[in-house]
Amino acid sequence: SDTELKEWWTEIKNVGHGDKKDETWWYSLESVEEVEKVITTIIWVASALHAAVNYGQYSYAGYMPNRPTISRRLIPEEGSQEFEELVDNPDLAILRTLSNQFQTTLGIALIEILSRHSTDEVYLGQRATSEWSDDKLVTEAFERFGTKLKEIEK
């Protein structure tokens, strides 16, 4: 019966994911269990999944041949001059498809930035300031949440 929660969920479905609004897999948000599943998924995506995808990518993608940002040529069709070049000198053919120096530098810099932790990063279960809420029930619940996260981490 929480109208604000329902409006939030409707906005997520219809505005945030308007292209997917008619999918049948959306929760109806008619029970506490469904709210728990939604919030758990959001926390997972915004924290652990995001960290797993971003923070580990530089060690692999920071070496451009592992993950080029662009290919400047299509895969050559058999019988074409480009295909013959690929057969005769595959190293040269591949090098001709890769990004130029500027594009490569830009791509690697972007991957490096995405892989770094921010100097002012606030982790799940933490707050940058203690003044974020005056509600004692909220701050106590947040402290219990942080304690539970520390237990899980151990």
ZAVO-70835 format. One record per residue: x, z, y of N, C-alpha, C in turn; residue in one letter. Coordinates in pm, whole numbers, padded with zeros to 5 digits, always signed. Atoms other than C-alpha are relative to their C-alpha. Example, Ala and Ser with C-alpha at 12.3 -4.5 7.8 and 13.67 -1.06 7.14 Angstrom:
BEGIN
+00089+00000-00119+01230+00780-00450+00090+00000+00120A-00082-00006-00119+01367+00714-00106-00077+00073+00109S
//
This chain:
BEGIN
+00082+00000-00121+00000+00000+00000+00086+00000+00127S-00090+00000-00115+00305-00016+00230-00002-00139+00065D+00016+00131-00065+00220-00296+00472+00132-00055+00053T-00129+00047-00051+00567-00312+00629+00086-00057-00113E-00076+00047+00116+00729-00348+00287-00054-00135-00047L+00060+00127+00043+00485-00624+00193+00030-00112+00100K-00034+00101-00102+00546-00806+00523+00146-00042-00014E-00143+00029+00021+00923-00781+00463+00016-00094-00119W-00011+00081+00122+00883-00926+00113-00059-00139+00022W+00061+00129-00031+00652-01202+00237+00094-00085+00085T-00096+00074-00083+00909-01298+00502+00118-00049-00083E-00111+00042+00086+01188-01306+00243-00041-00124-00079I+00045+00112+00084+00984-01539+00021-00033-00125+00081K+00054+00115-00072+00821-01762+00281+00090-00055+00110N-00090+00045-00107+01085-01776+00556+00142-00011-00052V-00137-00001+00049+01414-01676+00399+00025-00096-00114G-00011+00092+00115+01349-01881+00087-00122-00091-00006H+00118+00085-00009+01076-02114+00205-00002-00114-00100G-00007+00109+00097+01199-02386-00028-00033+00046-00141D+00028-00056+00133+01135-02153-00325-00127+00085+00000K+00113-00092-00015+00818-01980-00201-00108-00017-00106K+00105+00022+00099+00594-02136-00468+00046+00021-00143D-00051-00025+00135+00814-02043-00763-00078+00115-00063E+00079-00102+00071+00646-01828-01028+00079+00126-00031T-00082-00115+00037+00939-01589-01075+00006+00110+00105W-00001-00105-00102+00886-01394-00752-00080+00121-00048W+00075-00122+00027+00781-01032-00799-00118+00009+00096Y+00117-00017-00087+00437-00948-00664+00015+00125+00087S-00026-00125-00071+00570-00613-00540-00123+00091+00000L+00120-00083+00015+00264-00431-00671+00029+00134-00064E-00033-00127+00065+00453-00144-00835+00135+00049+00049S-00128-00060-00035+00739+00094-00768+00111-00064-00083V-00101+00062+00088+00922-00061-01065+00045-00135+00054E-00038+00130-00056+00912-00405-00902+00082+00018+00128E-00078-00028-00121+01038-00261-00572+00142+00041-00041V-00133-00040+00049+01324-00096-00765+00081-00120-00046E-00072+00119+00048+01413-00427-00931+00047-00086+00117K-00036+00081-00117+01411-00612-00598+00116+00063+00075V-00105-00068-00076+01622-00352-00418+00130+00002-00079I-00120+00001+00083+01864-00329-00711+00067-00137+00004T-00055+00135-00006+01907-00707-00708+00066-00027+00134T-00057+00021-00134+01965-00715-00332+00131+00077+00014I-00124-00080-00009+02222-00434-00355+00110-00067-00081I-00100+00066+00085+02398-00614-00642+00057-00125+00067W-00046+00126-00061+02413-00950-00462+00084+00028+00124V-00069-00027-00126+02521-00800-00129+00127+00083-00016A-00118-00085+00018+02788-00576-00280+00090-00052-00111S-00090+00030+00112+02941-00622-00624+00015-00150-00026A-00010+00145+00024+02856-00990-00676+00078-00067+00112L-00070+00058-00114+02971-01080-00326+00150+00030-00007H-00141-00038+00010+03296-00889-00375+00068-00075-00114A-00059+00068+00115+03355-01045-00716+00027-00147+00030A-00016+00142-00033+03307-01397-00581+00105-00020+00108V-00090+00024-00113+03500-01360-00256+00141+00053-00020N-00131-00063-00009+03787-01118-00301+00101-00054-00100Y-00094+00048+00099+03937-01276-00609+00035-00147+00009G-00016+00145+00003+03931-01639-00509+00132-00052+00056Q-00121+00054-00062+04251-01670-00304+00112-00023-00101Y-00110+00015+00096+04487-01619-00597-00010-00132-00077S+00018+00129+00068+04339-01931-00758-00013-00115+00101Y+00031+00110-00093+04204-02140-00470+00100-00013+00114A-00102+00009-00103+04494-02064-00235+00106-00105-00031G-00089+00111+00038+04692-02327-00427-00088-00123-00008Y+00094+00109-00021+04521-02645-00316-00025-00089-00122M+00031+00086+00116+04566-02857-00632-00095+00065-00101P+00095-00067+00089+04369-02592-00824-00145-00023+00041N+00138+00009-00050+04065-02633-00602+00000-00074+00134R-00001+00075-00125+04082-02914-00347-00133+00013+00074P+00122-00015-00079+03834-02883-00063-00076-00132+00015T+00064+00130-00016+03763-03256-00054+00073-00103-00086I-00062+00114+00068+03825-03570-00253-00033-00123+00084S+00019+00113-00092+03875-03878-00040-00029-00130-00072R+00029+00120+00077+03809-04124-00321-00095+00034-00114R+00086-00016+00117+03550-04173-00591+00083-00018-00126L-00067+00024+00127+03647-04169-00957+00001-00151-00022I-00007+00146+00011+03771-04524-01017-00073-00052-00125P+00070+00063+00113+03568-04753-01238+00098-00081-00081E-00088+00074+00090+03735-04903-01539+00000-00148+00038E-00015+00141-00036+03870-05251-01463+00031-00023+00147G-00028+00015-00144+03915-05186-01089+00150+00021+00025S-00139-00017-00039+04249-05191-00907+00036+00149+00006Q-00024-00144-00009+04214-04816-00842+00016+00061-00140E-00012-00051+00136+04167-04755-01216+00137-00034-00058F-00132+00040+00048+04482-04950-01295+00109+00088+00061E-00095-00090-00067+04668-04741-01039-00001+00137-00067E+00013-00130+00067+04536-04426-01208+00071-00001-00136L-00064+00011+00132+04657-04548-01547+00152-00010+00016V-00144+00023-00019+04998-04664-01416+00073+00119+00061D-00066-00109-00071+05075-04370-01188-00105+00108+00034N+00107-00097-00024+04823-04084-01228+00033+00102+00109P-00037-00098-00104+05018-03843-01004-00027-00056+00139D+00022+00063-00130+05010-04084-00710-00150-00020+00026L+00144+00022-00016+04645-04169-00770-00071+00130+00038A+00063-00129-00030+04547-03802-00766+00040+00047+00140I-00043-00042-00133+04759-03729-00459-00074-00075+00110L+00074+00078-00101+04577-04006-00272-00143+00047+00018R+00138-00050-00015+04244-03833-00334-00006+00134+00073T+00001-00136-00053+04350-03492-00204-00004+00003+00152L+00010-00022-00144+04302-03350+00143+00133-00024+00069S-00122+00011-00078+04547-03424+00418+00049+00140+00038N-00061-00129-00028+04771-03148+00551-00090+00090+00085Q+00087-00080-00086+04530-03035+00824-00118+00056-00079F+00115-00044+00079+04228-03021+00590+00041+00106-00102Q-00050-00096+00098+04434-02838+00328+00028+00134+00066T-00032-00124-00071+04563-02581+00577-00127+00072+00043T+00127-00058-00042+04214-02526+00713-00073+00062-00120L+00066-00051+00120+04069-02483+00363+00065+00124-00056G-00072-00117+00053+04338-02242+00249-00016+00119+00096I+00020-00109-00097+04304-02039+00571-00139+00060-00016A+00136-00049+00019+03930-02014+00516-00011+00085-00127L+00001-00076+00126+03976-01901+00154+00071+00134+00018I-00073-00126-00023+04232-01643+00269-00085+00099+00080E+00084-00088-00083+03996-01506+00535-00115+00057-00084I+00111-00047+00084+03707-01486+00287+00045+00099-00106L-00052-00087+00105+03930-01306+00038+00049+00135+00050S-00052-00125-00055+04040-01030+00272-00112+00101+00026R+00091-00107-00039+03875-00697+00326+00011+00018+00152H+00002-00023-00143+03773-00635+00685+00064+00135+00030S-00064-00126-00038+03968-00364+00866-00104+00107+00031T+00105-00098-00030+03639-00199+00964-00110-00002-00106D+00097+00011+00107+03468-00249+00630-00060+00136-00036E+00071-00120+00041+03206+00008+00533-00057-00030-00138V+00038+00026+00139+03146+00034+00159-00136+00059-00032Y+00127-00049+00047+02824+00091-00027+00009+00151-00022L-00003-00145+00011+02741+00460-00003+00072+00068+00113G-00070-00056-00116+02930+00507+00324-00069-00046+00128Q+00047+00039-00133+02842+00490+00693+00116+00009+00096R-00107+00001-00098+03070+00410+00986-00008+00122+00092A+00019-00119-00085+02922+00697+01189-00098+00094-00069T+00091-00098+00059+02740+01014+01097-00133+00007+00075S+00121-00007-00084+02477+00960+01368-00103-00107-00035E+00089+00113+00030+02298+00673+01192-00143+00043-00028W+00136-00050+00020+01997+00894+01110-00007+00148+00036S+00025-00141-00034+01856+01219+01246-00091+00065-00103D+00094-00050+00100+01619+01257+00952+00077+00067-00113D-00074-00077+00099+01754+01533+00727-00030-00046-00143K+00035+00049+00134+01566+01403+00422+00074-00129-00033L-00070+00127+00019+01722+01060+00469+00148+00024-00023V-00144-00023+00016+02076+01190+00512+00031+00073-00130T-00021-00067+00129+02041+01422+00211-00011-00099-00116E+00017+00102+00105+01913+01133-00002+00121-00092-00003A-00117+00087-00007+02202+00919+00119+00124+00069-00058F-00112-00075+00058+02452+01192+00027-00010+00002-00152E+00019+00002+00146+02301+01212-00323+00035-00139-00056R-00032+00138+00040+02328+00833-00346+00151-00020-00006F-00145+00013-00003+02696+00844-00246+00067+00076-00114G-00053-00081+00111+02765+01120-00500-00022-00074-00132T+00031+00074+00124+02595+00916-00772+00092-00122-00013K-00092+00115+00006+02805+00610-00682+00140+00042-00042L-00132-00050+00038+03121+00815-00711+00005+00034-00149K+00009-00030+00143+03009+00934-01055+00005-00129-00082E+00002+00131+00069+02940+00575-01162+00138-00063+00002I-00134+00058-00013+03279+00464-01032+00100+00063-00097E-00089-00068+00095+03455+00727-01244-00022-00052-00141K
//
